[in-house]
Amino acid sequence: MSTKKSGLGKGLSALLGDSVAESAENNSAPSPAKTETAVMPDISRVVAGAVSQIPLNHIEANPFQPRTEFDEGALNELADSIRQQGIIQPITVRKVSQDRYQIISGERRFKASRIAGLEAVPAYVRTANDQSMLEMALVENIQRENLNALEISISYQRLIEECSLTQEQLGERVGKDRSTVTNYLRLLKLPPQVQFAIRDGRITMGHARAILGVDDIAMQLQIFNDILAGDLSVRKTEDLVRSASPKKGNRKDDKRPIWYTEIRNIEERLAHRYETKVEIKHKDNGSGQLVINYFSNDDFNRLIELLDFD
């Protein structure tokens, strides 16, 4: 009488590789003596490039993880699914020492597995230095995780700065054209209050792109406040930006002093550096005022620390 291969083994073989499936089938065979203590996998036999069962207490989070916030409700739902179905997609880790592993991708599954009470998880083991690990983690998270627009923007910026990529190279890595990459990167030029609103879902990327239609930071903040106060749609925001922008033919650039553009550039750089509205009132004789605005006691204390006052 022929013996059929179990459906469980076949499923694991398709999902995790033959070595894990064979291990699962061997573990499913009756043992001579039952024990109450679960047998942890032998991590000394872990092979790079293969799928292995790695104990959770030997895995640490990825310091380059672009996602900074994880929805607790979504994690609990994933944990319930893992309790019932197990982990369908292995996480990816790199070996950092004899018995320590660092997550390259799959931190949500890792966190949910801890909530579910698992002792070990299936993992691909890869070899990567810090820079290639950062690039893999950022690219994989951008492509596969539900990141908000600001997190994507920050990830793009990190890939450019820390992995020495051009915008064209970045577009190739993430499967986006350069204009899309540029639009995300421009979000990082917005005032912090607007960036936080994008992150928190209070405004959309469409709203943010409309706000970028004006260069003046004070006007950007005014439009942002109008969006929140009036619950404006993206189209109404675009109309508001058009009405706030100087009309062609009304500009008096030819009458502005030679230092005007440079002063405005310095003003903008200071505003981004100190994350607040900055005004420079410069006169032809070289005198003037530098005004740094704050909006609360905490904001004032933050600025004092940045200015390094004793």
C-alpha positions as CSV (number, residue, x, y, z in Angstrom):
1,M,0.0,0.0,0.0
2,S,1.5,3.3,-1.1
3,T,2.0,6.1,1.4
4,K,0.9,9.6,0.3
5,K,2.9,12.7,1.3
6,S,0.9,14.8,3.7
7,G,-0.8,18.0,2.5
8,L,0.9,19.9,5.3
9,G,4.4,18.9,4.1
10,K,3.5,19.7,0.5
11,G,2.2,23.1,1.5
12,L,5.3,24.0,3.5
13,S,7.5,22.7,0.7
14,A,5.9,25.1,-1.7
15,L,6.0,28.0,0.7
16,L,9.2,27.6,2.7
17,G,11.4,25.2,0.8
18,D,12.0,21.4,1.0
19,S,14.3,21.5,4.0
20,V,11.7,23.1,6.3
21,A,8.9,20.9,4.9
22,E,11.0,17.8,5.6
23,S,11.6,19.1,9.1
24,A,7.9,19.6,9.6
25,E,7.1,16.1,8.5
26,N,9.7,14.6,10.7
27,N,8.4,16.6,13.7
28,S,4.8,15.4,12.9
29,A,5.9,11.7,13.3
30,P,5.0,10.1,16.7
31,S,7.8,10.5,19.2
32,P,8.8,7.7,21.6
33,A,8.0,9.9,24.6
34,K,5.9,13.0,24.9
35,T,7.4,16.0,26.5
36,E,5.8,19.3,27.7
37,T,8.8,21.4,26.7
38,A,8.9,22.5,23.0
39,V,12.2,21.7,21.3
40,M,13.8,24.9,20.0
41,P,15.5,24.7,16.5
42,D,19.3,24.2,16.4
43,I,20.5,27.5,15.1
44,S,24.0,26.2,14.7
45,R,22.8,24.5,11.5
46,V,21.4,27.6,9.9
47,V,22.5,28.0,6.3
48,A,22.7,31.4,4.6
49,G,20.2,31.6,1.7
50,A,17.9,28.9,3.1
51,V,14.8,29.1,5.1
52,S,15.4,28.3,8.8
53,Q,13.4,28.4,12.0
54,I,15.0,31.1,14.1
55,P,14.1,31.6,17.8
56,L,12.5,35.0,18.4
57,N,14.8,35.7,21.3
58,H,17.8,35.5,18.9
59,I,16.3,38.1,16.5
60,E,16.6,41.9,16.9
61,A,14.9,44.8,15.1
62,N,16.4,46.4,12.1
63,P,17.9,49.8,13.1
64,F,17.3,51.0,9.5
65,Q,13.6,50.2,9.6
66,P,11.8,53.1,7.7
67,R,8.5,52.5,9.4
68,T,8.5,54.1,12.8
69,E,4.9,53.4,13.9
70,F,2.9,50.1,13.8
71,D,-0.8,50.0,14.2
72,E,-1.6,48.0,17.4
73,G,-5.0,46.8,16.1
74,A,-3.5,45.6,12.8
75,L,-0.7,43.8,14.7
76,N,-3.2,42.0,16.9
77,E,-5.2,41.0,13.8
78,L,-2.1,39.6,12.2
79,A,-1.2,37.8,15.5
80,D,-4.6,36.1,15.4
81,S,-4.1,35.0,11.8
82,I,-0.6,33.7,12.7
83,R,-2.1,31.7,15.6
84,Q,-4.5,30.0,13.2
85,Q,-2.6,29.8,10.0
86,G,1.1,30.2,11.0
87,I,3.5,32.5,9.1
88,I,2.9,32.1,5.3
89,Q,5.8,34.4,4.2
90,P,9.1,34.1,6.1
91,I,10.8,37.2,7.3
92,T,14.3,38.0,6.1
93,V,17.3,38.4,8.5
94,R,21.0,38.7,8.4
95,K,23.4,37.0,10.8
96,V,25.3,39.5,12.9
97,S,27.0,37.1,15.4
98,Q,27.1,33.5,16.4
99,D,23.5,33.3,17.6
100,R,22.1,36.8,16.8
101,Y,20.1,37.9,13.8
102,Q,18.9,41.2,12.6
103,I,15.7,41.8,10.6
104,I,16.1,43.0,7.0
105,S,12.4,42.9,6.3
106,G,9.3,41.5,8.0
107,E,9.2,43.4,11.3
108,R,5.4,43.4,11.3
109,R,5.4,39.6,11.1
110,F,8.1,39.5,13.8
111,K,6.2,41.7,16.2
112,A,2.9,39.9,15.6
113,S,4.6,36.5,16.1
114,R,5.7,37.7,19.6
115,I,2.1,38.7,20.4
116,A,0.9,35.3,19.1
117,G,3.3,33.6,21.5
118,L,5.5,31.9,18.9
119,E,9.0,30.8,20.0
120,A,10.5,30.7,16.5
121,V,9.7,32.0,13.0
122,P,10.7,30.9,9.5
123,A,13.3,33.2,8.1
124,Y,15.5,33.7,5.0
125,V,19.1,34.2,6.2
126,R,21.0,36.6,4.0
127,T,24.5,38.1,4.1
128,A,24.6,41.9,4.0
129,N,26.7,44.8,5.1
130,D,25.1,47.8,6.7
131,Q,24.7,49.8,3.5
132,S,23.3,47.0,1.4
133,M,21.1,46.0,4.3
134,L,19.8,49.5,4.5
135,E,19.1,49.6,0.8
136,M,17.3,46.2,0.9
137,A,15.2,47.1,3.9
138,L,14.2,50.5,2.4
139,V,13.4,49.2,-1.0
140,E,11.5,46.2,0.2
141,N,9.4,48.2,2.7
142,I,8.6,50.9,0.1
143,Q,7.4,48.2,-2.3
144,R,5.6,45.9,0.1
145,E,4.5,47.8,3.2
146,N,1.6,50.2,3.5
147,L,3.8,53.2,4.3
148,N,2.3,56.7,4.3
149,A,3.5,59.3,1.9
150,L,5.9,61.0,4.4
151,E,7.5,57.6,5.3
152,I,8.1,57.0,1.6
153,S,9.6,60.4,1.2
154,I,12.0,59.8,4.1
155,S,12.9,56.4,2.7
156,Y,13.6,57.9,-0.7
157,Q,15.8,60.6,0.9
158,R,17.7,58.0,2.9
159,L,18.3,55.9,-0.2
160,I,19.7,58.9,-2.0
161,E,21.9,60.2,0.9
162,E,23.0,57.0,2.6
163,C,23.2,54.7,-0.4
164,S,24.6,57.3,-2.8
165,L,21.9,56.9,-5.4
166,T,20.7,59.4,-8.0
167,Q,17.0,60.1,-8.4
168,E,17.2,58.0,-11.7
169,Q,18.9,55.1,-9.9
170,L,16.3,55.4,-7.1
171,G,13.5,55.3,-9.5
172,E,14.9,52.1,-11.0
173,R,15.2,50.5,-7.6
174,V,11.6,51.2,-6.6
175,G,10.0,50.9,-10.0
176,K,8.9,54.6,-10.2
177,D,9.7,57.3,-12.8
178,R,11.8,60.3,-11.8
179,S,8.8,62.7,-11.6
180,T,7.1,60.5,-9.0
181,V,10.3,60.3,-6.9
182,T,10.7,64.1,-7.2
183,N,7.2,64.7,-6.0
184,Y,7.7,62.6,-2.9
185,L,11.1,64.2,-2.1
186,R,9.5,67.7,-2.4
187,L,7.2,66.8,0.6
188,L,10.3,67.1,2.8
189,K,10.5,70.8,1.9
190,L,7.2,71.5,3.6
191,P,7.0,73.0,7.1
192,P,7.1,70.4,9.9
193,Q,3.4,71.0,10.8
194,V,2.4,70.0,7.3
195,Q,4.6,67.0,7.2
196,F,3.2,65.7,10.5
197,A,-0.3,66.1,9.1
198,I,0.7,64.0,6.1
199,R,2.0,61.3,8.4
200,D,-1.1,61.3,10.5
201,G,-3.4,61.2,7.6
202,R,-5.0,64.6,8.3
203,I,-4.2,65.8,4.7
204,T,-3.4,63.8,1.6
205,M,-0.4,63.9,-0.7
206,G,-2.6,65.8,-3.2
207,H,-3.2,68.6,-0.6
208,A,0.6,68.7,0.1
209,R,1.5,69.0,-3.6
210,A,-1.0,71.8,-3.9
211,I,0.6,73.6,-0.9
212,L,3.9,73.3,-2.6
213,G,2.5,75.6,-5.3
214,V,3.4,78.6,-3.1
215,D,7.0,79.3,-2.0
216,D,6.4,81.4,1.0
217,I,6.4,79.4,4.2
218,A,4.0,81.7,6.0
219,M,1.5,81.3,3.1
220,Q,2.0,77.5,3.1
221,L,1.0,77.4,6.8
222,Q,-2.0,79.7,6.2
223,I,-3.3,77.4,3.4
224,F,-2.6,74.4,5.6
225,N,-4.7,75.8,8.4
226,D,-7.5,76.7,5.9
227,I,-7.5,73.1,4.7
228,L,-8.0,71.8,8.3
229,A,-10.5,74.5,9.3
230,G,-12.7,74.1,6.2
231,D,-12.1,70.4,5.5
232,L,-11.1,71.5,1.9
233,S,-10.8,69.0,-0.9
234,V,-7.7,68.9,-3.1
235,R,-9.4,70.8,-5.9
236,K,-10.5,73.6,-3.5
237,T,-7.0,73.7,-2.1
238,E,-5.6,74.1,-5.6
239,D,-8.1,77.0,-6.2
240,L,-7.0,78.6,-3.0
241,V,-3.3,78.3,-4.0
242,R,-4.0,79.9,-7.3
243,S,-5.8,82.8,-5.8
244,A,-2.9,83.3,-3.3
245,S,-0.2,83.2,-5.9
246,P,1.0,86.4,-7.4
247,K,-0.5,87.1,-10.8
248,K,1.7,87.3,-13.8
249,G,2.4,90.9,-14.8
250,N,2.0,92.1,-11.2
251,R,5.4,91.1,-10.0
252,K,7.9,93.9,-9.5
253,D,11.0,91.7,-9.6
254,D,12.8,94.4,-11.6
255,K,12.4,96.9,-8.8
256,R,13.6,94.6,-6.0
257,P,17.1,95.2,-4.6
258,I,20.0,93.0,-5.7
259,W,20.1,91.3,-2.2
260,Y,16.4,90.3,-2.2
261,T,16.7,86.8,-3.6
262,E,19.6,85.9,-1.4
263,I,17.8,87.1,1.7
264,R,14.7,85.1,0.8
265,N,16.9,82.0,0.3
266,I,18.6,82.5,3.7
267,E,15.2,83.0,5.3
268,E,13.9,79.7,3.8
269,R,17.0,77.8,4.9
270,L,16.6,79.1,8.5
271,A,12.9,78.2,8.5
272,H,13.7,74.6,7.6
273,R,16.7,74.5,10.0
274,Y,14.7,75.7,13.0
275,E,11.4,74.2,11.9
276,T,9.4,77.4,12.3
277,K,8.6,80.6,10.6
278,V,11.6,82.9,10.2
279,E,11.5,86.5,8.9
280,I,14.4,88.6,7.8
281,K,13.7,92.4,7.4
282,H,16.7,93.7,5.6
283,K,17.3,97.3,4.7
284,D,19.5,98.9,2.0
285,N,21.8,100.3,4.6
286,G,22.6,96.8,6.0
287,S,20.5,97.0,9.1
288,G,17.4,95.0,9.8
289,Q,15.7,92.4,11.9
290,L,15.8,88.6,12.2
291,V,12.5,87.3,13.6
292,I,12.2,83.7,14.7
293,N,8.6,82.8,15.5
294,Y,7.5,80.3,18.2
295,F,4.0,79.1,18.9
296,S,4.0,77.6,22.4
297,N,6.2,77.4,25.5
298,D,7.5,74.0,24.3
299,D,8.3,75.4,20.9
300,F,10.2,78.3,22.6
301,N,12.2,75.9,24.8
302,R,13.0,73.8,21.7
303,L,14.4,76.8,19.9
304,I,16.4,77.9,22.9
305,E,18.1,74.5,22.9
306,L,18.7,74.6,19.2
307,L,20.3,78.1,19.6
308,D,22.4,76.6,22.3
309,F,21.8,79.3,24.9
310,D,23.2,78.8,28.4
